[in-house]
């Protein structure tokens, strides 16, 4: 396998940091994108920030990008979550797809979540899939105005929309037409700064495990997800398209069972 050039968003912490580190250890060139402590410091919550990030990353890559791994995300019960988790991923990837297409083995991978299977706002999901960020943020704000419990719907809605977008976009001319496998990984509970507070008490752990049961080996380290992301973004993956792979210790199988095949 040859060395490759990767762009990794959310590279300053959590799964993004673990992914960037793993790829570097394997001898690849990695250009990280994050708000700070990254090769490209930019705000993916805004259209302007996405454009700046894409242009700067391509410049640092010397015009050659083999793969993009989009890990950046937040879980706040506010509409900012919609902008970062959905539009900050989809717009960023769409901008870089024509550049990736010049690679001999282009790949694109995003981080979804097991939360994509949780209750969500269909209205919000539809607005995201329609590409209407102002409307999506308006809906997200209405949810947030009802308190953090309802506002939390911004998070699973953003991840549901992202996984659905991956499925749709993967077979489009922009991705499949350019030979770019596009897929997602949906982690269960990962031991990162995002989950540290939730897992700080026995009550918090019990609440998390009731919602995301992980009978296989429990909560995972970020590198567990990084290894799957790295393979999906590698030359070895030539035909996987539109899939959300649940690396969740068995949470999906525990909660949905055989429902995925029900008509």
DACORVEN-V678885 format. One record per pair of residues at least 24 apart in sequence whose ideal C-beta (glycine too) atoms are under 6 Angstrom apart, sorted by the first residue. I is the first residue (numbers start at 1). GAP is how many residues later the second one is. Records with the same first field share a line. If there is no record, write none. Layout:
BEGIN
I = GAP ; GAP
END
This chain:
BEGIN
1 = 234
3 = 24 ; 25
4 = 24 ; 62
5 = 24 ; 56 ; 59 ; 60 ; 61
6 = 24 ; 61
7 = 24 ; 50 ; 58 ; 61
8 = 24 ; 61
9 = 24 ; 61 ; 62 ; 63
10 = 61 ; 62
11 = 27
12 = 25 ; 26
13 = 180
14 = 178 ; 208
15 = 56 ; 207 ; 210
16 = 55
18 = 204 ; 205 ; 208
19 = 50 ; 207 ; 210
22 = 204 ; 208
31 = 26 ; 29 ; 30
44 = 28 ; 40 ; 44
45 = 35 ; 38 ; 39 ; 43
50 = 41 ; 42
54 = 41 ; 42
58 = 41
65 = 34 ; 35
66 = 37
67 = 40 ; 166
68 = 25 ; 28 ; 40
69 = 40 ; 160 ; 164
70 = 40
71 = 40
75 = 80 ; 119
77 = 67 ; 71 ; 74 ; 75
78 = 66
79 = 58 ; 61 ; 62
81 = 73 ; 74 ; 77
82 = 54 ; 58 ; 72 ; 76
85 = 73
86 = 42 ; 72 ; 75 ; 76
87 = 46
90 = 75
97 = 77
100 = 80
101 = 77
105 = 130
106 = 74
107 = 74 ; 126
108 = 72 ; 74
109 = 74 ; 120 ; 123 ; 124
110 = 74
111 = 74
112 = 47 ; 50 ; 51 ; 72 ; 74 ; 132
113 = 46 ; 73
114 = 72 ; 74 ; 98 ; 134 ; 137
115 = 40 ; 41 ; 44
116 = 43 ; 44 ; 47 ; 70
118 = 38
120 = 33 ; 36 ; 37 ; 40
121 = 32 ; 36
124 = 33
125 = 32 ; 35 ; 36
128 = 33
129 = 32
163 = 81
166 = 76
167 = 75
170 = 71 ; 72
181 = 56 ; 59 ; 60
183 = 49 ; 57 ; 60
184 = 60
185 = 40 ; 43 ; 44 ; 60 ; 62
186 = 58 ; 60
187 = 38 ; 60
188 = 24 ; 26 ; 60 ; 61 ; 63
189 = 30
190 = 30 ; 32
191 = 28 ; 30
192 = 30
212 = 39
213 = 38 ; 41
214 = 35 ; 37
215 = 35
216 = 33 ; 34
217 = 32
END
